[in-house]
Amino acid sequence: MRRGGIAAAVVVFGLGANAAGWAQPAAVGGHPDIRLFFQAAHEDGDVADPALEQIRARWRNGYAGIIWDIARFMRPPSRPALRPPNLGGDPTRPGAGNRLQWTEPEHPSTRVWRRLMRFLERQTGQRFRGDILRAHQWIWDQPYDPHPDYAFFKGQWYAQLDPGFADFFPRRAFSTIRLDEIDWGGVDVNGIPPLEYPEHVAADEADYLEDDHVVFGVAAGGETRAYPKRILAWHEMALDRLGGVELTIVYCTLCGTVIPYESVVEGAHIRFGTSGLLYRSNKLMFDHGTRSLWNTFEGVPVVGALVGAGLRLTHRSVVTTTWGEWRRMHPETTVLSLDTGHERDYGEGVAYRAYFATDDLMFDVPERDDRLDNKDEVLVMLLEDARGERRPLAIAAEFLEDNRLHLEVHAGRRLLVVTSREGANRVYDPGSTTFERLVGDLVVLDAEGGRWQVTEEALVSTSDPARRAPRVAAQRAFWFGWRSQFPATRLVR
């Protein structure tokens, strides 16, 4: 948290003597006044301790997430610099004998951290041993029973980082996800700036791209466009128009997934931005109209005024491939220009280089599943079954490389996954047609020897173009990211 933010929060909420016209904190509906939690963050123990005593008197484990949210932005204890001992042994000199001497005074917020962690251990009966991640895991394992003003607290507390965060958490905000699983991603609202209707060029003008560079290919309204990973990774969202279709293309670099959504819902054009917040290591986007937070994997609002409105974004198909393969298949394609209006190093593999280079996570998640490595890529989709329930599916990319024509049955539907020699996956609904063999990358043979052309919209019979196996929306993701969002996912490997 920005230095001074803690004291500022205390002043704003009138935790001194009747500041801002607030009455003294008092229990409300059996819960401690939410302002007491701000007071508990004060550096002065004479201010913080009485607040913690009042919280303790009405404690529920559901409040642990608030305590964690405060401690999250404090400086934990660390080994300070050492002053060399006085090896001469003169007892009249500082550092006499061979004992190591601490030279760096403890940061004020570290005292807050210690106080809160001791309080959390005392109230929960746990021993977190100074490990704040262990504390978070324990919190996630508990039934969700939050303070009714938790959303308000979270918004006002995070507002010390950026005032815009307060808009996402109005008092008593509706939420379909656990607020204690929403974390700060390290940037302000739109701190990772979305591309808004970015410049694009024809394929033969994109001399900055090499054939092996990764692109995300999208088709809409009879047009195709490539979104190079080397550009999109710096912006994580592109608001664009392709073939007359308004699109919001979301890229969560942490989860390794790109999803194109139609921006128009029930006749209304929704303009999205990047909230700077994460849910289970997956970015939350927001709409500018109501400042509601949206889950990017599902395309639905999860916190704010639009929760329960029945809105769901339409998921368009995308393919992760190489520029050379995409251009050969779509010579008429356009591609983003390097002229984005932003100063970035758009070199291949530059953005998130360190993160992509290891299997380590930047932000923790409630559960991991070691059937695959964290960042192993999977092809994922959500399909509705006969009862209208959405069923998650993940298919290991490595499995698909070895099974380039793969038939899968999921949620009562037959699915045909076609994988190119360079690893690009496309999913189709084959209906009752039986497909048996892939010829090259672009032709699939059915059981009668009929030839079907691979396109972005469908598999199309070359002898009867009216016969089509339509595309099914799917995208690639890191295994940990998909599994943490959908613990009940079915994995094929």
Residue pairs with C-beta under 8 A, 6 or more apart in sequence:
1 73
1 74
1 160
1 161
2 160
2 161
5 73
5 160
5 161
6 41
6 42
6 43
6 109
6 112
6 160
7 42
7 43
8 160
9 38
9 41
9 156
9 157
9 160
10 16
10 38
10 39
10 41
10 42
10 47
11 19
12 20
12 156
13 20
13 22
13 35
13 38
13 156
14 20
14 21
14 22
14 35
15 25
15 35
15 38
15 39
15 42
15 47
15 51
18 24
22 35
25 32
25 33
25 35
25 36
25 39
25 51
25 54
26 33
27 33
27 54
27 58
29 148
30 58
31 58
31 60
31 147
31 148
31 149
32 54
32 55
32 57
32 58
32 63
32 147
33 54
34 147
34 149
34 150
34 152
34 153
36 51
36 54
36 55
37 51
37 55
37 63
37 66
37 67
37 70
37 147
37 153
38 153
38 156
38 157
39 47
39 48
39 50
39 51
40 48
40 51
40 52
40 55
40 67
40 70
40 116
40 119
41 48
41 70
41 112
41 116
42 48
42 51
42 112
43 108
43 109
43 111
43 112
45 111
45 115
48 112
48 115
49 115
52 115
52 119
55 63
56 119
56 123
59 123
60 145
60 147
61 123
61 124
61 142
61 145
62 142
62 143
62 144
62 145
62 146
62 147
63 146
63 147
64 120
64 123
64 124
64 135
64 138
64 139
64 142
64 180
65 139
65 146
65 150
65 178
65 179
65 180
66 147
66 150
66 153
66 154
67 116
67 119
67 120
68 120
68 132
68 135
68 136
68 139
68 180
69 153
69 154
69 157
69 180
70 112
70 116
70 157
71 112
71 113
71 116
71 117
71 120
71 132
71 135
72 132
72 183
72 184
73 109
74 109
74 110
74 112
74 113
74 116
75 107
75 109
75 110
75 113
76 110
76 113
76 130
76 132
77 106
77 110
77 113
77 114
77 130
80 102
80 103
80 104
80 106
81 103
81 104
82 100
82 101
82 102
82 103
83 94
83 95
83 100
83 101
83 102
83 103
84 95
84 101
85 95
85 97
85 98
85 99
85 100
85 101
86 93
86 94
86 95
86 96
86 97
87 98
89 96
89 97
90 96
91 97
94 101
95 101
117 128
117 130
117 132
117 135
120 126
120 128
120 135
121 127
121 128
124 138
126 135
126 138
128 134
128 135
128 138
133 364
136 364
137 364
137 366
139 180
140 178
140 180
140 181
140 366
141 366
144 178
144 180
146 178
146 179
146 180
147 153
148 172
149 171
149 172
150 179
150 180
151 169
151 170
151 171
151 172
151 173
151 175
151 179
151 303
152 169
152 170
152 171
152 172
152 173
154 169
154 179
154 182
155 165
155 166
155 167
155 168
155 169
155 170
155 173
156 166
156 169
158 165
158 166
158 169
158 184
158 277
159 165
159 166
161 184
161 188
162 188
162 189
162 191
162 276
164 188
164 189
165 189
165 275
165 276
165 277
167 291
168 275
168 277
168 286
168 291
168 292
168 293
168 303
168 304
169 179
169 303
170 304
170 305
173 303
173 304
174 303
174 304
174 305
174 307
174 308
175 302
175 303
175 307
176 302
176 303
176 307
177 279
177 295
177 302
177 303
179 303
181 279
181 280
181 366
182 277
182 278
182 279
182 284
182 293
182 303
183 277
183 278
183 279
183 363
184 276
184 277
184 278
185 276
185 277
185 278
185 283
185 363
186 276
187 274
187 276
188 276
189 273
189 274
189 275
189 276
189 286
190 273
190 274
190 276
191 274
191 276
192 234
192 235
192 236
192 237
192 274
192 276
193 235
193 274
193 342
194 235
194 236
194 237
194 238
194 239
194 272
194 273
194 274
195 231
195 232
195 235
195 237
195 238
195 239
195 240
195 336
195 340
196 238
196 239
197 239
197 240
197 241
198 238
198 240
198 336
198 337
198 340
199 336
199 337
199 339
199 340
200 225
200 334
200 335
200 336
200 337
201 334
201 335
201 336
201 337
202 334
202 335
203 327
203 330
203 331
203 332
203 333
203 334
203 335
206 323
206 335
206 337
208 338
208 346
209 215
209 228
209 323
209 335
210 323
210 324
210 348
211 322
211 323
211 324
211 325
211 327
212 322
212 323
212 324
213 228
213 229
213 230
213 322
213 323
213 348
214 228
214 229
214 230
214 320
214 321
214 322
214 323
214 348
215 226
215 227
215 228
215 229
215 320
215 321
215 322
215 323
215 326
215 335
216 226
216 227
216 228
216 229
216 232
216 249
216 251
216 258
216 318
216 319
216 320
217 224
217 225
217 226
217 227
217 318
217 319
217 320
217 321
217 326
217 330
217 333
217 424
217 456
218 224
218 225
218 226
218 227
218 242
218 247
218 249
218 260
218 316
218 317
218 318
219 225
219 242
219 243
219 317
219 330
219 456
219 457
220 242
220 243
220 244
220 245
220 247
220 260
220 316
221 242
221 243
221 244
221 245
222 243
223 242
223 243
223 334
224 330
224 332
224 333
224 334
224 456
225 240
225 242
225 333
225 334
225 335
225 336
226 323
226 326
226 327
226 333
226 334
226 335
226 336
227 238
227 249
227 258
227 335
227 336
228 323
228 335
228 336
228 346
230 346
230 347
230 348
230 349
230 350
230 351
231 336
231 338
231 340
231 346
232 238
232 249
232 251
232 258
232 336
233 251
233 253
233 351
233 352
234 342
234 344
234 346
234 351
235 251
235 340
235 342
236 250
236 251
236 252
236 253
236 274
236 283
237 248
237 249
237 250
237 251
237 272
237 273
237 274
237 285
238 247
238 248
238 249
238 251
238 336
239 246
239 247
239 248
239 249
239 263
239 271
239 272
240 246
240 247
240 249
241 247
245 262
245 316
246 262
246 263
246 264
246 269
247 260
247 261
247 262
247 263
247 316
248 260
248 261
248 262
248 263
248 270
248 272
248 285
248 313
249 258
249 259
249 260
249 261
249 318
250 258
250 259
250 260
250 261
250 272
250 283
250 285
250 296
251 257
251 258
252 282
252 283
252 296
252 481
253 351
253 352
253 355
254 278
254 281
254 282
254 283
254 355
254 361
254 362
254 363
254 478
254 481
255 281
255 282
255 283
255 297
255 477
255 478
255 480
255 481
255 482
256 375
256 377
256 476
256 477
256 478
256 481
257 297
257 380
257 475
257 476
257 477
257 478
257 481
257 482
258 318
258 320
258 475
258 476
259 296
259 297
259 299
259 315
259 318
259 475
260 315
260 316
260 317
260 318
261 299
261 313
261 314
261 315
261 316
262 313
262 314
262 316
263 269
263 270
263 271
263 272
263 313
264 270
265 311
265 312
265 313
265 314
266 311
270 287
270 289
271 287
271 288
271 289
272 285
272 286
272 287
272 288
272 294
273 285
273 286
273 287
273 288
274 283
274 285
274 286
275 283
275 284
275 285
275 286
275 293
277 283
277 284
277 293
278 284
278 363
279 295
279 302
280 365
280 366
280 481
280 484
280 485
281 361
281 362
281 363
281 364
281 365
281 480
281 481
281 484
282 295
282 296
282 297
282 481
282 484
282 485
283 296
284 293
284 294
284 295
284 296
284 302
284 303
285 293
285 294
285 296
286 292
286 293
286 294
286 304
287 294
287 301
287 306
290 304
290 305
290 306
291 304
291 305
292 301
292 303
292 304
292 305
292 306
292 307
293 301
293 302
293 303
293 304
294 300
294 301
294 302
294 313
295 301
295 302
295 485
297 482
297 485
297 486
298 312
298 382
298 390
298 485
299 312
299 313
299 314
299 315
300 311
300 312
300 313
301 307
301 309
301 311
315 473
316 473
317 426
317 456
317 471
317 472
317 473
317 474
318 473
318 475
319 326
319 424
319 425
319 426
319 456
320 423
320 424
320 425
320 475
320 476
321 420
321 422
321 423
321 424
322 422
322 424
323 335
324 422
325 420
325 422
325 424
325 441
326 333
327 333
329 441
329 442
330 456
338 346
340 346
344 351
345 351
349 356
355 362
356 375
359 373
359 374
359 375
360 374
361 374
361 480
365 480
365 481
365 484
366 484
367 483
367 484
367 487
368 374
368 480
368 483
368 484
369 479
369 480
369 483
369 491
371 479
371 491
371 493
372 378
372 396
372 479
372 491
372 493
373 479
374 478
374 479
374 480
375 478
375 479
375 480
376 396
376 397
376 398
376 478
376 479
377 396
377 397
377 476
377 477
377 478
377 479
378 394
378 395
378 396
378 397
378 476
378 477
378 478
378 479
378 482
378 491
379 394
379 395
379 397
379 400
379 417
379 425
379 427
379 474
379 475
379 476
380 392
380 393
380 394
380 395
380 474
380 475
380 476
380 477
380 482
380 489
381 392
381 393
381 410
381 427
381 472
381 473
381 474
381 475
382 390
382 391
382 392
382 393
382 486
383 390
383 391
383 393
383 410
383 411
383 413
383 472
384 390
384 391
384 411
385 391
385 411
385 412
386 412
391 410
391 411
391 490
392 482
392 486
392 488
392 489
392 490
393 408
393 410
393 411
393 489
393 490
393 492
394 477
394 479
394 482
394 483
394 489
394 490
394 491
394 492
395 406
395 408
395 417
395 491
395 492
395 493
396 479
396 491
396 492
396 493
397 423
397 425
397 476
398 493
399 406
399 492
399 493
400 406
400 417
400 419
400 423
400 425
401 419
401 423
403 419
404 418
404 419
404 420
404 421
404 438
405 416
405 417
405 418
405 419
405 435
405 436
405 437
405 438
405 444
406 416
406 417
406 419
407 414
407 415
407 416
407 417
407 430
407 435
408 414
408 415
408 416
408 417
408 492
409 415
410 490
413 429
414 429
414 430
414 431
415 427
415 428
415 429
415 430
415 472
416 427
416 428
416 429
416 430
416 435
416 444
416 459
416 469
417 425
417 426
417 427
418 425
418 426
418 427
418 428
418 438
418 444
418 454
418 459
419 425
419 426
420 441
421 441
425 474
425 476
426 454
426 456
426 471
426 474
427 471
427 472
427 473
427 474
428 458
428 459
428 469
428 470
428 471
428 472
429 469
429 470
429 471
429 472
430 459
430 469
431 469
433 446
433 447
433 469
434 446
434 447
435 444
435 445
435 446
435 447
435 452
435 459
436 445
436 446
436 447
437 444
437 445
438 444
438 445
439 445
439 451
441 454
442 453
442 454
443 451
443 452
443 453
443 454
443 462
444 451
444 452
444 454
444 459
445 451
445 452
446 452
450 461
450 462
450 463
451 461
451 462
451 463
452 459
452 460
452 461
452 462
452 469
453 459
453 460
453 461
453 462
456 471
457 468
457 470
457 471
458 468
458 469
458 470
458 471
459 468
459 469
460 467
460 468
461 467
461 468
482 489
483 489
483 491
